[in-house]
Amino acid sequence: MNAQLKDAFEILKKGSILKVWNFFLLLISFRISRLMGKVVHWGEPFSLSFEPTTTCNLGCPECPSGLRQFSRDTGNAQMDQFKGWINQVTSKLWYLTFYFQGEPYLNQDFLKMVSYASKKGVYTATSTNAHYLTKEKSIETVKSGLSRVIISIDGTTQEVYEQYRKRGKLDKVLEGTKNLIEARKELKSNTPHIIFQFLVVKPNEHQIEDVVKLGNELGVDEVRFKTAQVYDYENGNPLLPDNEEYSRYRKGKDGKFRLKNKMLNHCWRMWQGCVVTWDGKVVPCCFDKDATHQLGDLNSTSFNTLWKSAPYNDFRSSVLTARDQIDICTNCTEGTQVWT
């Protein structure tokens, strides 16, 4: 069985009759809402993104964490709080991503959180720059039950890699990757599924074939190419690749760049999941990096109450009627292929 089939099987293993029924309710209510143009919402979150920390060791140019430009509070999630929040949703939660902003491994309790969720029967994933994957930490990672890890590798030479991953060291990424692969072999584990993520930007697009070769040589399970989100794109941006296949934006006849996807009045994410920040704030999706659209606080409200609250349904309604008026939606890739 190849690695991708093993990963698919791992996802299916986390299912249950209750989770399948919940997914069906979410999907049907989403379809009805699109058809009617008003909110009908059944079910509980199928997936969540949880933010272990806002801290990062790198300084990537399009990232508020790397640029240290948050207007919201920053910090590390606490284990006890995480348990309290996640216990409210695990019976129907299928997929939990331990990433929003920041480098997850900088939270000392990160792998304890992963282990806790994994033992609850949830598929767990994270994204990392791999600088902290020592041999010991790699063994801990495999033992935690982490289902999937995405390793950011945006260049196959230090000169190219550091053009986007500011302050990063490519040799640390390669060392961390080798450590994790070796730990998985040592412990005779199929998990985590290891993905090399190559964020395609102009400085590195000439290394697309090279990173595939590198990934194969190291033995990662997949190499994926991701298009870059940039904030100032209308008049062009030095990060936009020449190959439009790897861009979220298309140049119009007037010389202006626009998102490839049409701004349609719907969003599946608003029905099936959300993001929980390190301090328990609930926001609609990963595009709300500064948590400006807070829909509730898990420190004072239960998840079930918040999920079905008037403010949440009001936001869902605005997505159905005037999505182009919501600031975080104007640079959203809903309907566009982000991965290749």
N, C-alpha and C positions, 0 to 999 in steps of 0.2 A: 504493500500500500504506500503510495507516495505521500509526501509531507502535507500537501494541501488537502488530500482526502482524510488524512489523520486529523487535521485541524477541524475539518467539517464534522467529522465524527465526534470530536471533543465537544463541539458546540451542541450537537444533537443530544449527547449524553447528559447535558445540563438541563434538558427539557423535562417536563412533566405534563400530565393532563391539564392541570390547573394553569400552567404557563402557556400551553398551546391555546386553551380556551380564552385566556386573557389577551393573547396576541390577536386572536380572531375578533374579539370585541373591539379592540383598538382599531383594527383595520376596517371593519365594517362601519364603525362610527365615523371614521375619517372619510370614507367613501360617501357616506350619507351627507356629511357636512359639506363636502365639495359640491355635491349634487344640489343641495338645498340652499347653499350660501349662508348657512347659519350653524352655530355650534351644536353638535350632538356629540357627546363624549362619554364613552363607556370604557371601563377597564382601568388598570393601574400601570405604572411604568414598565415597559419591556426592557429598556436599557437606561443606564445613567452614566454620566461622566462625573467623577469625583476628583477634586483638586487636593492632593496631599500637601502641596506647598506652592507659594508664589515665587520662591527663591530659585535662582538659576546661576550657574557658574559661567555661562556664556553671555554674549552680547549681540545676538542676532538682530539685524537692522529693522525687521518688520514685526518684532515681538515686544510687547510692553514689558514683559518680564526681563528680557535681556537688556532693554533700554532703560529699565528702572523708571518707567513712566506711568505707573498706576496712580489713579486718583482714589482708589478704594484702599481699605486696610489690607495689609500684607502679613503673612505669617505661616505657621505650620499647623496642620490639622492634628487634633489630639485623639488618641486611641479610644478613650472612653466615649467621647462624643460621637466618633465614627460608628462605634458599635450601636449606640442608641439610635442613630439615624438609619443605619442600614437594616437594623432589625425590623423596621417598619415596612420594608418593601421586599425582603428576600423571598417570600413565598411565591411571588409572581415575577420577580426580576430574573432575567435570563443573562444579560450581558452588562458587565460593569467595567468601564474604562477608568483607570487610575491616572488621569491626566486632564488638565485644562490649561493652566499656565505653570511655569516652573519646572524644575528637574525633580521628579518623584523621589529619587534615591537620596536627596538631601534631607528628607524627613526620616528620622531614625526609626520611626514606627511603620514606615511604608510597607515593608514585607510582612509585618504582623497583621496589618490591615488586609493585605492580599490573602494571607493564610486564613484569616477569619471569614472572609467572603467566600473563598474557595470551599471551605468546609461547610458552608451554607448551601452549596450546590450551584454557585453562580460562576459563569464563564468570566474570567478576569483577564484584562489586557492593560498594557501600559505603553508609553512612548518615552524613550530615553536617549540622551546623547552618549551613553555608554562609558563616560569617563570614570564612573565609580564601580564598574563591574570587575572588581578584583576577584581572585580565585575564591576567596572566602565568601564574598558577597554573591558570586555566581552560584555557588553551592546552596546558599540560603535562598536564592531566587528559585532554583529548581525545587527545593524542598517546600517552598511556600505554596506550591500548586498553581503558580501563575500560568495561565493558559496561552498567552500570546505576548510577545514583546516586539515593538517596532523600534529599530535602531536607526537614528538619523545619521546618514553618511552622505553629505552633499559635495563630495569631491573625492577623487582617488589619489590626489597628491596634496601635500600640506598647503602649497601655494594656492590651489583652487579651493580647497576645503575651508580655509580660514577667511575667504572673501565673504562668505555668508555666515559661517559659524565663528564669529569673532571670539577671540581668546581660546578657541578650541584647538585640540591637538589630535590629528588624525591617528597617530600611533597609539593613543589611548583608546580610540574607538576600535581599532583593529585588535588590540590586546584584549579589550573587554569582550569583544565578539568571540575571540578564540577561547577565552576563559569560560564563557557561558556554554559554548558548544561542547567543550571538554567536560564541564560539570554535568551536562545532560547525559553525555555518554557514560561518565563514571557512575551516575546514579541510575542508569538504564531507564531513562524517562523519555517519553515522547513530547513532553512539554517543558518549557514554553516553545510554541511555534515561533521561529525567529525570522523576522522580516527586515531586510535592508530597505529603508525609505530614502529615496533620492529626490530631493526637492529640486525640480528643474528650474534653473534661473540662467540668465545669459552667461555669467562667468563659468558655469559648469556644463552647459549643454553638450559640449564637445566630448564629454567623458561618459556619455550614456552607455556606450558599448563597453567601456572599461570597467564600469561598476558592476555590470552583469558578469563579466569575467572574474572580477574580484570576489563577488558573492559566491560564485560557483567554486572557486578555489578554496574559500574559507569553509564552505559547507553550510551556508545559511539556507533556510527553507524557501524563501522567496526574495526576489528583488522587485520592488515596486517603484514606479515613478509618480510623483505627486506634483500637480500644478501649484504654483505659488500664489497666495493671496497678497496683494500689495494695496496700500491705502491711497497712494497718489498715482493713478494710472491713466487718467483721461488724456493727458498730453504725452503719454509714454512714460516709461520708467526704466532706469538702467538695469533693473533686474528682469525685465520681461524678455523671454527667450525669442530668438528669431524664428524658431520652428513653432508655428502656431498650434500644432498638435499638443504641445506641452504648455499651453497658456490658457488661462481662464478668460482671457480678453481677446477681442478681435478689433482690428483697426477698420474704421468706417471710411466711406468715400470722402467725408469731411476731414479726415486725418485724426479724428478723435477715437480713443479706445473705449470700448464698452464690454460689459460682461457678455459672454456668448449666449447664456441662457436668457429666456424671456422672463420678465418679472410677473409671474403668475400668482394669483391669490390663493395659495395653499402652501402648506408645509407639513410634511409627515412628522417631522421632529416634534412639533407642538402637540401631537397626539400621543406619541409613543415614549417620549423621554425628556430629560432636562439635564441641567448641570447644577451640581452642588459645590459651592466654593469651600475653601478650607475652613471657614468660620460658620458654615451652615446656611448661607444665603442661597436661595434657589433662583436661577436665572434660566431664560428660555433655551439657550443653545450656546455652542462654543464660539459664535461670532460676537457674543456680548462679553468681550474680554475684560472690560472694566466694570462689569456687573451694574450697568446703569438701569437695567430693566428688572429690578428685583421683584419677584412675584411672591415672596414670603421668606420667613426665617424659621428654620427648623429648631432653633433654640426656644421659640415661643409658640410654635404651631405644629401640630402633627402633620406628617406628610400627607395623609389621606385628606385632611381638611384643606390643606394648601392646594393639593392637586385638583380639587373640585371647587375651589373658591371662585368668587365673582371676579377678582382681579385676574386670575389665570384665564378664566373663560372670556373675559373682556379682551385679553391679549390675543387669544385664539381667534376671536371674532374680528379683530383688527387685521389679522393675517388673511382672513377670508374676504375682507372687503376693501382694504387699502394697504396692502403689503408694501407698496412702493413709498409709503409715507413713514415707514419704520426705519430709523437710521441703520440699525444693525442688519437689516435685510437688503439694503441697497448694494452691498458688496458680497452677497450670499451666493453660493453655488448650487442652491436647490435646483435640480433639473440639469445640472452640468456634470460631466464625467470629470471627477477630481483625480482619480487613480488610473494609471495605465499599466 
